[in-house]
Amino acid sequence: MKRVIALMLLSMFSVAMLSGCNTVAGAGKDVQKAGETVEGAAKGN
C-alpha cells in the first residue's frame, strides 16, 4: 500500500513539475517578446 501511495505522489509531483516548466517557458517567451518590442522602439528613435 505504501508503494502505491509513493508512486501516486511521485506521478503527481512529476506532472506538477512538467506543467510548471511549460508555464515558465511561456513566461520567458512573453518577456523576450516585450524586450524585442522595447529594443525596436529604442532603435526607431
N, C-alpha and C positions, 0 to 999 in steps of 0.2 A: 504494500500500500504506500509506503514511504517513497518507493521508486516511482510510482505513478505520479504522486504529488510533485516530486522533484522534476520529473520530465515535463509536467504541465507548467510549472514555474519557469523552467528553462525556455520552453517554447514561447510563453507569454513575454518573457524578457527579450528574446530574440526578435519577436515581432515589434516590440516597442522600440528597440534599437534601430531596426531597419526603417521603420516609419519616421523615426527621429532623423536619420541620415537624409532621407528624402526631403524632409522639411528644411533642414539646414542647407542642403544643396539648392533648393528653391530660393531660400532667402539669399544665398550667395549670388545667385543669378540676378535677383532683383537689385542687390546692392551694386553689382557690376554694371547693370544697365543704367542705374542712376548715375554712377561715376562717368560712364561714357557720355551721358547727356550733359553733365556739368562740363566735361572736357570739351565737348563740341561747342558749347556756349562760350567757353573761355577762348577757344580758337577763333570764333566768329567775331569777337570784339576786338 
